[in-house]
Amino acid sequence: MAHSEGAMTPAQNRYCERLGIAVPRVEDVAAQGAAKLFHLMIVALLERGAPMTLDEIAERLESAGVLAETGDLAYSLKKAWHGMAPVYRDATGNFGLDLDAFALRMIMQVTGLCETRAAPPPPAPTPPAPGDDVPLSAEELDAAFRDRFITSLSWVRQAAAVLDARQTAMTAEEIEAFLAAITRHRTPLRETNGPEKSDLFLFGDGGRLTLDPLAPGLTAMRRAIRKLSQPELVRRAERAASAERLAVRRAELDAEARRDAEIARRARRAVVRVVPFAEEPQAAAVLDVGQRSIRVFIGRDIAELAGMLDRFDVIAGLNIRNTLRALGLDADRRRVVDLRPPKKSRRLNRAGRTLEITPELLIAGTTGISRPLGDLEKMAGYLVEGDHSKLARRLESDVKALYAFYHYGVIQGFVRLRWGFIDEGLTTEWALPGDVSLYRQLKSASETGTPIDLVIGVAPGWAEPWSRAQRVRILELRFNDVLVAEGEGRAAFAIARHEIQAVRLAPEHTEQSATQDGSWREERG
């Protein structure tokens, strides 16, 4: 079943090429002294650019001078890993990296492998202070007085500053009205502090005042005003520069979001069910999400499975990496979504009783499908007996359940573990960056008042996915639920958000689906 792709002999470093980073060296990261043993394990895998055995990782770390407190580096590496993302172990015992895991991006930041932090912006240029012979500007006047407590300046200097900046004759009352409009926290005009005894002013017709350009106090006034205005002008320049940087960053993020949305929209996705074992595919069903079609491969047809899967950008399934490896496909070329439970067990009580979390338990709890997966022994029996019709029907049923499970994890960001008194969510990382979450779709519908169709409770049927949909308008989006009404004048009721299996814009409103953030795409059933 080897595939011509030659996945086992990668060209150069496919890990770092896919991540868009320079190839790291274990010695460089280890020399920093801050990286944990698990982090160095990841660095070794990134340096190699392909899966490695535990002994190979240990040898590489030892050659870089890394020591383990236990004296057994391979043992310490296994303990440091203990199943944590983004490292996985495949059916051959090799350790590789899930390149799409959020944990990998975080560890790359911690170890300095990707410079995601922008350099601190340069300080805004300090506006140069004009000379004493230059009149005050309107900006300086506003910066000195606007909404400030002016207690150290006499009314005379305040008035002189206004006349200097405005360069027009004004009466004392006009000056007072102008100042009062700028700030209420100042010394107002009174009979005892008017302009009559100041040498700063010249009196004209109708009591209008102008500045005496030869007045000895003019320079001191300008210096006093500029002492108040200069710090505020610097702050204003910094705020303007920050607003400009923010606008540029928002434009970049918007463009990135549009690119991600387009990539997600165009991504070819498949959900796969393989029997009897992921690493030994003898029969399979492939669900093409975009085409809404299912194809079954049994017997000699299985030889065509690799060629079929090679067309997809996203492949989801149980232990799907082992299947791709068995078919000779390079899992690291595409997005791989392993639908295995995110955790193997759940502790039930202090006595140590645990619940084994199986795929069947998690799929049933998430989708409401009572028998999501067929019995592997029976399916293997169908293979041996040559009963391909029964096997095909069961494979189709299984892959539909897996799709419903995958779909829920993409739009919700978690899947549900339900058993007895337990009902809790387990986080997933199955969505592409441009996929639209349930929350965003609900939020958009809430803001626009657009009606939407919701499928509640059990996952939608495959043949008619919207036959059980409820058409509602969202009245309020709350933390754990959403308040909706089915029509004008109808009573409002709440729907728990975790009960929503599918959502779409009401078909007659699909032309309105292109919102500003690109968040609406019609949901595929």
DRENFITI-912628 format. One record per atom (N, C-alpha, C): residue in one letter; x, z, y. Coordinates in steps of 0.001 Angstrom, whole numbers, plus 500000, padded with zeros to 6 digits. Example, Ala and Ser with C-alpha at 12.3 -4.5 7.8 and 13.67 -1.06 7.14 Angstrom:
A513190507800494310
A512300507800495500
A513200507800496700
S512850507080497750
S513670507140498940
S512900507870500030
//
This chain:
M500816500000498791
M500000500000500000
M500850500000501260
A502121499724501117
A502983499728502296
A502506498690503286
H502637499040504538
H502168498162505618
H503365497546506295
S503210496345506801
S504331495617507406
S504829496253508686
E504071497237509193
E504432497859510473
E505781498556510420
G506175499026509224
G507466499697509098
G507536500991509847
A506504501845509691
A506407503072510461
A507512504052510139
M508080503962508929
M509039504969508522
M510436504716509091
T510632503574509750
T511921503290510382
T511687502981511849
P511418504054512658
P511042503841514051
P512197503269514870
A511861502411515799
A512865501872516711
A513123502881517816
Q514414503183518035
Q514819504115519076
Q514100505454518901
N513534505975519967
N512904507295519904
N511436507156520281
R510561507037519285
R509168506741519587
R508456507930520216
Y508902509166519953
Y508290510328520595
Y508490510265522106
C509737510159522519
C510037510196523950
C509538508942524662
E509547507805523961
E509016506587524570
E507528506737524858
R506808507300523910
R505365507477524099
R505082508493525200
L505890509548525284
L505679510584526296
L506231510193527660
G507093509179527689
G507667508745528956
G508693509705529517
I509486510328528634
I510512511272529084
I511875510830528558
A512931511356529181
A514274511095528695
A514489511865527395
V515324511336526528
V515609512014525257
V516400513289525550
P515899514461525130
P516599515716525436
P517719515994524437
R518561516951524784
R519596517450523873
R519336518928523619
V519405519313522353
V519159520712521999
V520142521621522737
E521421521190522829
E522433522032523482
E522052522350524921
D521527521359525636
D521200521563527051
D520089522593527214
V519055522492526389
V517932523436526499
V518351524815526015
A519105524881524921
A519552526172524390
A520448526894525386
A521267526144526132
A522194526754527088
A521474527461528221
Q520216527089528485
Q519464527750529550
Q519131529196529197
G519087529495527892
G518882530866527443
G517453531369527480
A516507530537527950
A515124531006528086
A514201530464526997
A514643529429526284
A513768528789525295
A513671529629524031
K512471529749523497
K512253530449522238
K512639529536521078
L512737530145519886
L513134529383518710
L512129528269518425
F510852528550518595
F509817527533518379
F509982526389519367
H510338526709520606
H510559525671521603
H511742524787521213
L512806525410520702
L513975524634520294
L513656523746519093
M512755524209518250
M512288523382517128
M511641522103517660
I510831522251518709
I510172521097519321
I511191520193519994
V512182520771520657
V513217519963521302
V513979519141520263
A514266519741519108
A514964519007518051
A514139517820517566
L512839518012517443
L511968516924517011
L511893515836518086
L511830516240519342
L511821515253520430
L513137514485520472
E514228515172520238
E515536514523520239
E515621513475519124
R515088513809517947
R515101512866516820
R514077511751517037
G512927512109517598
G511892511104517827
G511102510756516602
A511143511597515586
A510448511334514325
A510375512652513546
P509503512720512535
P509420513942511718
P510748514275511044
M510955515572510786
M512165516070510142
M511778517129509118
T512641517343508143
T512435518458507229
T512860519747507927
L512436520867507380
L512802522153507973
L514312522351507931
D514946521934506832
D516402522083506726
D517116521210507758
E516591520020508016
E517208519153509027
E517108519772510412
I515969520376510704
I515813521030512007
I516783522202512123
A516880522999511049
A517790524153511061
A519236523705511241
E519645522642510530
E521013522146510656
E521300521674512077
R520308521011512686
R520520520529514056
R520667521686515022
L519851522718514864
L519947523873515759
L521260524625515542
E521675524756514286
E522941525438514002
E524116524687514618
S524067523365514571
S525152522581515157
S525205522737516669
A524066523138517261
A524012523372518708
A524335524826519055
G524706525616518050
G525077527009518307
G523919527979518316
V522754527580517824
V521592528464517789
V521676529343516543
L521495530637516727
L521559531592515626
L520222532299515481
A519945532769514279
A518728533536514012
A519094534974513716
E518275535898514206
E518545537312513964
E518500537649512484
T517685536905511725
T517571537160510287
T518773536634509523
G519561535770510144
G520667535145509443
G520259533915508669
D518967533656508574
D518437532490507852
D517606531688508848
L518202530659509426
L517538529925510502
L516297529190510003
A516362528621508811
A515194527907508285
A514016528864508109
Y514288530050507576
Y513224531046507403
Y512665531462508768
S513534531698509738
S513087532114511066
S512276531017511751
L512671529755511538
L511910528651512118
L510494528600511551
K510384528793510242
K509061528763509613
K508190529895510130
K508782531067510318
K508028532202510865
K507652531956512321
A508544531341513073
A508252531069514487
A507141530041514623
W507077529106513694
W506040528070513751
W504679528608513317
H504597529165512121
H503367529657511475
H502103528865511846
G502231527539511770
G501068526667511928
G500669526340513347
M501463526718514320
M501067526517515717
M501241525070516153
A500291524619516989
A500423523331517661
A501550523442518687
P502244522336518946
P501950520959518555
P502661520498517293
V503306521419516565
V504034521033515360
V503068521009514178
Y503159519969513371
Y502358519905512148
Y503301519629510970
R502818519936509773
R503569519626508546
R502741518663507716
D503337517529507331
D502568516541506583
D502655516784505086
A502042515885504319
A501954516061502870
A503321516026502200
T504325515411502844
T505663515340502260
T506513516558502609
G505983517457503437
G506743518623503858
G507521518423505134
N507464517226505707
N508147516976506982
N507356517578508132
F508092517982509173
F507474518536510374
F507526517481511479
G506372517266512126
G506295516308513222
G505596516901514418
L505415516075515456
L504802516530516698
L503498515791516951
D502477516547517320
D501241515961517817
D501466515658519300
L501699514394519611
L502103514020520958
L500985514152521975
D499749514325521528
D498622514444522445
D498187515890522659
A498882516831522033
A498476518239522132
A498801518794523516
F497864519557524060
F498083520207525350
F499261521172525273
A499413521835524121
A500507522797523954
A501864522122524134
L501982520851523728
L503257520151523891
L503575519960525366
R502597519585526146
R502845519398527587
R503268520704528238
M502638521804527842
M502994523101528416
M504428523490528042
I504793523284526784
I506140523654526349
I507183522755527002
M506862521506527204
M507786520608527904
M508030521073529332
Q506996521613529961
Q507182522151531314
Q508053523401531287
V507778524289530319
V508540525543530230
V510018525268530001
T510305524292529158
T511694523991528824
T512343523004529788
G511589522556530785
G512154521664531791
G512357520241531324
L511614519825530270
L511785518474529750
L511040517433530559
C510065517869531336
C509376516921532220
C509220517586533571
E509612516919534585
E509536517456535944
E508167517144536513
T507202518019536230
T505841517781536720
T505609518403538088
R506450519348538448
R506260519977539760
R506810519077540863
A506013518843541843
A506475518042542974
A507460518856543793
A508435518173544360
A509385518863545229
A508638519440546420
P509051520649546861
P508349521230548000
P508415520302549204
P507307520148549912
P507293519212551044
P508228519682552143
P508837518763552834
P509706519162553953
P508869519800555041
P509458520732555775
P508688521366556847
P508292520347557901
A507116520566558460
A506648519663559508
A507613519726560687
P507910518580561281
P508844518589562419
P508306519431563568
T509179520260564124
T508782521112565238
T508673520269566506
P507520520296567143
P507383519506568382
P508416519953569401
P509122519034569999
P510146519422570976
P509510520054572220
A510174521068572721
A509668521727573925
A510072520919575156
P509109520539575995
P509457519771577210
P510256520637578189
G510877519973579121
G511614520695580152
G510682521378581138
D511260522283581932
D510453523059582886
D509867522198583995
D510437521016584204
D509920520157585264
D508780519261584790
V508433519363583471
V507360518543582909
V506063519345582930
P504991518784583484
P503720519514583491
P503229519807582080
L502410520820581978
L501801521152580694
L500886520015580233
S500811519838578911
S499907518827578353
S498584519484577972
A497566518646577745
A496269519171577298
A496404519859575949
E497278519322575040
E497478519930573728
E498116521314573865
E499096521437574774
E499729522738574976
E498729523743575528
L497908523318576471
L496907524215577047
L495927524697575976
D495440523749575149
D494484524112574104
D495121525042573084
A496382524755572687
A497062525589571700
A497306526993572230
A497546527117573529
A497825528431574116
A496570529282574240
F495390528638574473
F494186529407574828
F493070529366573791
R492983528325572986
R491806528119572145
R491540529308571221
D490408530002571481
D489921531121570643
D490968532214570456
R491820532405571457
R492853533428571339
R492580534577572301
F493198535700572010
F493112536864572896
F494211536715573952
I493801536425575188
I494760536212576272
I494767537470577143
T495660538373576813
T495711539653577542
T496964539791578398
S497971538947578124
S499237539107578856
S499359538162580038
L498347537335580268
L498395536389581381
L497349536752582428
S497781536777583665
S496837537010584760
S495928535795584918
W494808536018585613
W493905534901585841
W494609533807586632
V495481534175587542
V496203533206588364
V497024532260587492
R497752532815586513
R498552531946585644
R497659531087584742
Q496535531664584300
Q495592530874583500
Q495091529669584311
A494703529950585549
A494187528880586399
A495264527850586702
A496481528317586961
A497583527403587244
A497846526499586041
A497742527056584827
A497952526262583618
A496900525161583501
V495647525482583826
V494573524485583762
V494843523357584750
L495182523712585994
L495453522686587005
L496666521842586640
D497680522471586047
D498890521740585668
D498596520723584565
A497768521122583590
A497470520240582469
A496476519146582853
R495502519474583714
R494441518508584020
R494822517602585195
Q495749518051586023
Q496226517232587142
Q495074516746588031
T494153517656588333
T493033517339589217
T492641518589589978
A492094518414591174
A491676519558591982
A490392520144591417
M490314521485591411
M489135522173590881
M488895523420591715
T487654523854591781
T487355525133592411
T487665526241591426
A487752527479591977
A488009528624591113
A486900528780590086
E485641528513590479
E484521528648589562
E484594527598588442
E485005526387588783
E485142525345587767
E486255525690586774
I487331526251587312
I488428526676586423
I487948527774585486
E487201528730586032
E486696529840585218
E485767529334584113
A484889528406584445
A483975527854583439
A484753527120582351
F485793526404582735
F486607525681581757
F487296526658580804
L487888527717581368
L488574528708580541
L487602529462579626
A486432529785580163
A485441530520579359
A484987529705578157
A484990528383578288
A484580527535577168
A485660527475576084
I486899527765576443
I487993527721575459
I488073529022574669
T487979530151575367
T488052531449574694
T487302532495575500
R486667533401574763
R485960534513575413
R486864535735575554
H488031535685574916
H488902536855574854
H490006536724575903
R489648536957577175
R490618536759578247
R490170537532579484
T491098537589580444
T490774538221581723
T489977537239582569
P488726537570582926
P487903536631583703
P488218536709585198
L487642535776585941
L487795535737587397
L486992536868588036
R487676537623588915
R487010538673589679
R487443538549591143
E486804539391591987
E487161539358593414
E488590539807593638
T489096540632592724
T490430541220592930
T491567540383592351
N491258539360591556
N492351538609590921
N492272537108591188
G491594536710592277
G491437535297592581
G492706534656593105
P492621533404593497
P493818532639593873
P494281532834595300
E493550533629596109
E493813533652597537
E495222534110597894
K495762535067597138
K497052535639597522
K498220535070596707
S497972534011595926
S499034533441595094
S499675532251595792
D500987532123595650
D501683530973596240
D501702529767595306
L501027529859594164
L500978528737593230
L500005527644593683
F499050527998594544
F497956527083594849
F498025526572596285
L497490525368596419
L497206524804597727
L495698524651597829
F495114525012598993
F493668524977599168
F493272523700599892
G492257523040599356
G491771521816599959
G490326521960600406
D489684520809600647
D488291520806601094
D487387521425600041
G486407522188600532
G485419522786599633
G485994523833598719
G487151524411599083
G487745525449598245
G488392524926596981
R488657523610596921
R489255523050595714
R490751523342595708
L491249523660594517
L492633524109594342
L493472523022593684
T494717522927594129
T495725522121593448
T496979522967593340
L497900522562592496
L499153523296592352
L500141522873593429
D500894523867593909
D501982523577594838
D503211523236593998
P503667521984594001
P504790521601593126
P506091522312593481
L506154522924594673
L507381523615595080
L507277525126594928
A506164525601594363
A505962527047594232
A507019527641593313
P507651528742593718
P508710529344592890
P508198529861591541
G506912530174591423
G506392530711590156
G505947529660589167
L506079528361589512
L505585527298588633
L506378527239587324
T507696527355587426
T508526527290586213
T508225528447585279
A508097529657585831
A507804530826585003
A506450530680584318
M505467530111585031
M504147529910584426
M504232528970583237
R504934527846583416
R505032526880582323
R505741527487581117
R506793528258581356
R507498528894580239
R506590529879579499
A505792530646580251
A504894531628579629
A503837530933578769
I503289529832579268
I502272529111578505
I502887528483577268
R504056527897577407
R504688527247576252
R505129528263575201
K505438529463575617
K505765530508574644
K504555530823573759
L503366530730574347
L502134530948573567
L501784529722572724
S501985528544573296
S501485527337572624
S502393526839571502
Q503720527039571638
Q504639526426570693
Q504391526838569243
P504247528133568902
P503974528491567491
P502684527861566969
E501656527805567822
E500390527219567384
E500529525718567182
L501288525044568023
L501517523613567833
L502248523341566523
V503193524209566165
V503896524068564885
V502912524235563728
R502054525274563810
R501057525491562746
R500116524298562631
R499703523749563764
R498803522592563724
R499496521385563097
A500768521199563404
A501504520082562809
A501624520266561303
E501858521512560866
E501959521787559429
E500623521549558732
R499526521968559387
R498205521745558785
R497894520251558692
A498257519513559734
A498006518070559712
A498822517398558608
A500091517814558461
A500934517242557411
A500393517596556031
S499925518849555877
S499355519276554594
S498092518492554267
A497240518278555280
A496012517511555061
A496341516074554668
E497384515516555281
E497777514155554945
E498290514075553507
R499120515077553113
R499618515092551735
R498465515249550752
L497501516111551097
L496352516317550222
L495533515044550069
A495358514327551167
A494603513080551097
A495316512065550213
V496642511995550331
V497414511073549493
V497295511479548030
R497400512802547764
R497313513277546371
R495932513024545789
R494900513227546609
R493544512960546119
R493367511486545784
A493929510630546598
A493848509202546313
A494576508872545019
E495730509505544800
E496472509288543557
E495672509771542358
L495063510964542472
L494275511508541364
L493050510645541080
D492412510154542147
D491250509282541957
D491656508000541228
A492788507431541626
A493259506214540965
A493611506499539505
E494246507649539272
E494587508030537900
E493332508237537064
A492318508884537658
A491060509108536934
A490390507787536598
R490441506835537522
R489846505525537233
R490600504810536118
R491929504921536136
R492715504298535057
R492395504947533716
D492335506291533707
D492030507000532457
D490647506629531943
A489681506531532862
A488321506181532459
A488275504787531848
E489038503857532429
E489057502497531898
E489738502453530534
I490822503222530389
I491503503278529085
I490571503857528026
A489865504941528391
A488934505562527439
A487801504608527093
R487323503878528085
R486218502946527836
R486637501828526892
R487862501361527044
R488335500234526248
R488924500651524904
A489167501957524714
A489817502422523477
A488961502083522259
R489580501484521266
R488902501183520008
R489042502400519096
R487909502957518700
R487899504224517964
R487297504026516582
A487883504756515624
A487374504731514259
A487346506147513712
V486351506422512873
V486279507666512108
V486367507275510639
V487208507994509897
V487535507594508530
V487220508731507562
R486654508357506423
R486470509289505300
R487158508685504088
V488098509450503487
V488904508960502373
V488713509876501177
V488656509302499974
V488624510064498724
V489576509388497733
P490112510135496739
P489832511553496468
P490678512500497319
F491828512017497822
F492694512847498649
F493164512030499848
A493423512731500948
A493858512032502154
A495135511241501921
E496063511821501138
E497338511164500897
E497281510176499729
E496098510022499113
E495952509094497987
E494616508368498103
P494464507521499122
P493176506854499333
P492867505821498250
Q491789506050497517
Q491315505090496524
Q489973504488496926
A489294505173497840
A488048504658498415
A487930505247499813
A487320504493500723
A487233504958502105
A486054504307502801
A485590504982503840
A484591504428504743
A485153504512506152
V485038503425506909
V485535503376508288
V484351503109509200
L484136504016510144
L483064503864511133
L483685503385512431
D483307502204512856
D483771501645514124
D482822502142515216
V483316503027516069
V482462503670517070
V481921502648518067
G482768501768518554
G482338500807519559
G481332499801519020
Q481564499337517809
Q480674498340517211
Q479490498974516489
R479507500267516336
R478462500986515587
R478254500337514215
S479363500216513506
S479304499620512177
S480111500472511212
I479775500366509931
I480471501107508880
I480879500117507798
R482122500219507387
R482616499392506294
R483212500277505224
V482870499996503965
V483339500785502829
V484395499987502075
F485457500674501667
F486542500074500902
F486638500785499554
I486398500073498481
I486465500647497135
I487182499643496231
G487975500202495317
G488661499337494359
G489684498457495037
R489635497154494725
R490643496242495276
R490531496105496793
D489335496400497342
D489158496301498795
D490047497278499561
I490487498342498882
I491271499370499569
I492562498774500138
A493009497647499580
A494226497005500085
A494039496518501517
E492793496340501935
E492521495855503284
E492389496988504302
L492425498225503821
L492174499361504716
L493228499482505813
A494497499320505457
A495562499460506460
A495395498436507573
G495122497188507203
G494931496159508209
G493748496436509109
M492683497003508517
M491503497355509305
M491833498450510319
L492499499512509867
L492785500655510741
L493823500321511808
D494678499366511528
D495735499033512475
D495184498477513785
R493908498082513794
R493303497519515007
R492853498588515988
F492826499857515563
F492221500902516389
F493264501677517188
D492813502148518368
D493665502967519242
D493506504453518953
V492339504856518479
V492047506255518156
V491463506290516754
I492063507100515893
I491580507227514516
I491368508703514224
A490160509041513785
A489815510426513481
A489447510547512012
G489801511673511425
G489461511919510027
G490073513222509558
L489754513609508351
L490302514834507769
L491698514543507221
N492687515338507641
N494081515136507225
N494497513680507429
I494091513128508555
I494219511692508769
I495678511243508850
R496589512100509268
R497997511701509327
R498523511366507936
N498114512153506948
N498569511885505588
N498039510539505088
T496804510215505477
T496238508925505087
T497010507776505727
L497283507905507014
L498017506838507704
L499417506668507121
R500032507772506782
R501363507690506170
R501285506979504822
A500268507329504030
A500122506696502718
A499893505196502846
L499268504784503945
L498997503364504170
L500148502645504870
G501194503401505227
G502334502795505914
G502113502567507382
L501151503253507973
L500853503109509399
L501562504193510195
D501996503850511384
D502683504797512274
D501645505552513089
A501456506821512757
A500464507640513464
A500845507840514923
D502128507807515235
D502567508105516595
D502353506943517556
R501942505789517065
R501644504659517945
R500285504784518606
R499448505652518100
R498053505721518538
R497626507178518649
R496415507380519138
R495855508731519204
R495267509062517837
V495731510154517246
V495264510596515937
V494524511916516113
V493302511971515613
V492473513169515728
V492210513703514333
D492863514816514012
D492640515448512709
D491422516353512820
L490392516062512039
L489137516808512111
L489142518050511246
R490300518428510743
R490375519700510017
R490030520855510955
P489541521968510420
P489253523128511268
P490481523554512063
P490324523877513346
P491469524319514162
P492128525584513625
K491400526385512845
K491981527571512219
K491460527668510795
K492249528294509920
K491913528317508501
K490956529433508126
S490997530531508844
S490164531674508463
S489788532472509698
R488829533363509486
R488372534233510567
R488185535629510004
R488825536597510639
R488710537973510168
R487325538502510490
L486681539130509493
L485315539585509662
L485205541053510040
N486114541886509552
N486017543317509845
N487400543951509785
R487452545230510102
R488732545943510124
R489316546133508742
A488460546044507727
A488939546197506362
A489740544995505895
G489756543957506697
G490552542784506377
G489799541684505672
R488485541817505545
R487703540755504918
R487752539521505814
T488011538375505205
T488143537147505977
T487175536083505486
L486852535189506383
L486000534055506074
L486866532802506073
E486856532072504968
E487585530809504916
E486785529757505681
I487442529119506624
I486779528112507441
I487050526737506832
T486066526198506163
T486197524886505530
T485645523813506447
P486035522562506219
P485433521486507022
P483914521464506895
E483401521667505693
E481950521646505497
E481264522713506332
L481827523922506351
L481236525024507114
L481213524695508602
L482309524153509107
L482415523890510538
L481545522693510951
I481523521672510122
I480708520494510454
I479231520856510440
A478805521606509421
A477400522005509343
A477015522889510510
G477873523835510865
G477578524728511978
G477539524018513314
T478311522950513441
T478379522210514700
T477244521207514841
T476985520445513786
T476042519328513872
T474645519665513369
G474535520755512595
G473237521068511990
G472942520252510755
I473886519442510302
I473701518660509076
I473938519576507884
S472949519717507006
S473007520729505956
S474047520423504881
R474232519179504547
R475213518813503518
R476085517698504066
P477038518043504905
P477767517000505628
P478714516179504772
L479325516800503749
L480312516100502936
L479953516196501466
G480189515105500755
G479911515089499322
G480958515850498536
D480575516231497325
D481483516939496428
D482579515979495960
L483834516357496167
L484947515461495847
L485043515181494360
E484703516162493518
E484761515929492070
E483730514877491658
K482521514971492224
K481505513972491894
K481931512589492390
M482509512557493586
M482923511268494130
M484068510675493305
A484956511543492831
A486023511062491944
A485426510545490641
G484357511220490190
G483669510748488988
G483051509384489188
Y482457509146490351
Y481909507823490639
Y482998506760490557
L484195507113491042
L485305506171490986
L485669505833489554
V485794506874488729
V486183506678487329
V485126505863486589
E483856506188486859
E482748505523486159
E482463504134486713
G483049503824487859
G482795502528488466
G481445502425489137
D480837503567489453
D479529503574490116
D479752503436491629
H480058502242492042
H480442502015493430
H479273502146494394
S478053501891493962
S476911501992494873
S476672503433495295
K476716504373494347
K476547505778494696
K477695506262495573
L478902505839495218
L480067506257495991
L479974505715497418
A479552504483497570
A479451503889498902
A478430504627499754
R477269504963499141
R476241505691499895
R476764507055500352
R477487507738499449
R478013509053499818
R479093508935500876
L479957507934500775
L480998507742501788
L480384507446503150
E479362506616503183
E478700506317504444
E478074507565505047
S477424508381504204
S476830509625504691
S477903510561505244
D479031510648504532
D480116511524504971
D480700511083506305
V480942509782506455
V481592509317507674
V480656509439508867
K479353509339508647
K478396509580509735
K478448511033510188
A478541511953509220
A478641513375509569
A479940513656510315
L481033513031509865
L482308513216510553
L482253512666511974
Y481567511542512146
Y481426510993513499
Y480633511937514401
A479526512465513892
A478724513404514688
A479563514614515084
F480391515082514162
F481284516222514407
F482310515869515477
Y482944514701515328
Y483938514239516299
Y483307514058517677
H482138513445517712
H481454513194518979
H481154514502519716
Y480671515492518987
Y480376516788519598
Y481660517405520171
G482741517366519396
G483996517944519876
G484542517254521096
V484287515944521224
V484760515199522392
V483987515595523640
I482644515611523568
I481870515857524791
I481815517335525148
Q481910518223524147
Q481810519656524425
Q483169520319524622
G484209519786523998
G485525520420524083
G485704521553523097
F484764521728522192
F484860522742521137
F483915522359520014
V484075523018518870
V483120522910517771
V482665524317517418
R481554524405516678
R480929525710516459
R481172526227515046
L481587527490514993
L481692528212513722
L480481529124513626
R479600528826512682
R478392529632512503
R478305530090511051
W478269531386510905
W478168531983509571
W477661533413509729
G476492533688509190
G475938535027509329
G475758535405510788
F476392536493511177
F476296536979512558
F477247536250513500
I478074535374512977
I479090534703513793
I478523533416514368
D478714533220515639
D478421531960516315
D479394531855517480
E480495531177517247
E481528531094518276
E482126529696518309
G482752529367519417
G483342528049519591
G484831528047519303
L485291526983518681
L486716526771518443
L487143525554519257
T488107525745520127
T488513524694521066
T489082523473520351
T488737522289520851
T489289521037520333
T490023520301521444
E490901519387521042
E491610518511521981
E491421517066521533
W490191516697521279
W489897515387520718
W489609514326521775
A489281514730522976
A488893513775524008
A490123513106524613
L489977511837524969
L490992511166525763
L490886511649527208
P491963511536527992
P491900511999529387
P490738511403530182
G490337510180529871
G489257509551530632
G487876509725530039
D487766510431528916
D486445510670528335
D485626511579529236
V484333511344529271
V483452512115530143
V482884513287529367
S483105514473529861
S482606515673529183
S481112515845529422
L480504516628528557
L479085516940528736
L478857517603530088
Y479731518520530470
Y479557519231531742
Y479523518256532909
R480441517292532935
R480475516341534057
R479221515490534099
Q478729515113532929
Q477509514309532912
Q476318515120533405
L476227516369532970
L475134517216533434
L475259517481534932
K476473517713535398
K476686517989536814
K476300516778537666
S476681515594537221
S476334514386537959
S474823514194538014
A474143514417536894
A472689514279536867
A472026515323537753
S472606516519537796
S472053517575538640
S472180517220540113
E473315516648540496
E473557516325541908
E472732515131542381
T472494514170541489
T471778512955541884
T470285513019541601
G469862513989540778
G468455514069540407
G468026512984539434
T469000512353538769
T468698511267537840
T468224511820536502
P467161511265535922
P466719511737534600
P467713511364533508
I467816512213532510
I468719511967531388
I467992512236530077
D468532511674529010
D468031511915527658
D468984512874526962
L468426513911526341
L469224514885525607
L468746514959524165
V469693515008523239
V469378515285521839
V469820516713521558
I468873517525521142
I469105518967521001
I469068519359519524
G469882520377519165
G469803520972517835
G470647520247516823
V470021519374516024
V470721518629514981
V471259517334515565
A472398516886515062
A473023515662515544
A472064514485515428
P472190513490516316
P471294512329516263
P471419511579514948
G470331510953514528
G470403510080513367
G471214508841513680
W471750508218512649
W472608507052512864
W471800505822513237
A470702505588512535
A469937504358512750
A469242504357514108
E468626505461514491
E467913505570515764
E468364506845516470
P469506506800517110
P470106508032517653
P469289508709518738
W468416507962519442
W467692508562520558
W466215508783520250
S465851508713518982
S464440508869518619
S463928510277518903
R464806511291518859
R464387512681519112
R464776513157520511
A465202512241521360
A465706512640522677
A464577513167523562
Q464912514138524388
Q464014514658525414
Q464483514142526772
R463562513529527510
R463908513051528852
R463609514162529849
V464612514567530601
V464461515698531510
V465190515415532818
R464849516214533808
R465617516293535055
R466228517679535128
I467469517717535568
I468180518998535632
I467865519683536952
L467374520910536833
L467057521705538020
L468222522596538425
E468928523101537421
E470046524007537720
E471014524010536545
L472280523843536854
L473324523902535840
L473944525284535887
R473782526029534777
R474252527418534762
R475417527566533786
F475901528802533643
F477136529034532889
F476994528629531420
N475956529129530749
N475797528858529327
N474632527934529011
D473793527656529993
D472639526810529730
D472338525939530942
V471304525145530790
V470890524258531874
V469377524348531992
L468903524533533232
L467466524637533492
L466932523240533763
V465925522839532980
V465416521473533074
V463895521477533141
A463341520324533501
A461894520094533464
A461677518675532969
E460604518464532226
E460343517149531642
E459604516210532594
G459131516715533717
G458451515864534683
G457987516674535867
E457499515980536896
E457011516651538091
E455850517586537726
G455925518811538227
G454856519763537988
G454897520421536627
R455826520008535762
R455938520623534433
R456769521888534526
A456482522808533637
A457192524092533635
A458665523886533285
A459529524611533975
A460961524539533702
A461300525374532478
F462320524949531756
F462782525725530606
F464289525539530483
A464920526462529797
A466383526463529675
A466788525885528324
I467884525144528328
I468486524611527109
I469918525110527046
A470274525770525939
A471650526221525761
A472566525001525690
R473639525019526440
R474514523852526487
R475149523555525130
H475407524604524327
H476038524330523038
H475073523703522032
E473768523645522373
E472800523007521484
E472663521513521751
I473301521027522805
I473191519608523158
I474162518796522302
Q473613517853521544
Q474426517027520656
Q474790515680521281
A473943515171522171
A474208513871522792
A473473513814524122
V474009513029525042
V473418512888526370
V473653511461526851
R472678510933527562
R472847509627528199
R471959509561529429
L472346508691530344
L471507508388531489
L470260507670530988
A469111507994531556
A467879507312531163
A468086505807531301
P467726505019530281
P468052503586530273
P467654502832531533
E466502503162532143
E466081502410533329
E466934502729534548
H467817503731534424
H468673504099535558
H470132503723535310
T470396502914534290
T471785502619533966
T472509501863535060
E471770501120535920
E472444500415537020
E473020501374538037
Q472520502622538011
Q473027503614538960
Q474184504404538347
S474672503935537205
S475612504763536446
S476989504865537066
A477339503985537985
A478684504025538562
A478710504974539741
T478923506237539485
T479026507217540552
T480414507169541152
Q480603507905542225
Q481876507853542945
Q483041508281542072
D482836509262541193
D483939509717540362
D483997508979539038
G483145507963538871
G483181507181537648
G482746507960536433
S481936509015536634
S481664509935535533
S480556509484534613
W479768508472535001
W478659508063534149
W479036506839533328
R478952506983532049
R478955505853531137
R477845506112530140
E477108505074529799
E476012505283528854
E476577505746527529
E476002506802527007
E476474507397525762
E476144506486524589
R477119506271523743
R476871505486522541
R476363506415521455
G475324505990520751
G474627506882519846
G475413507298518658
//
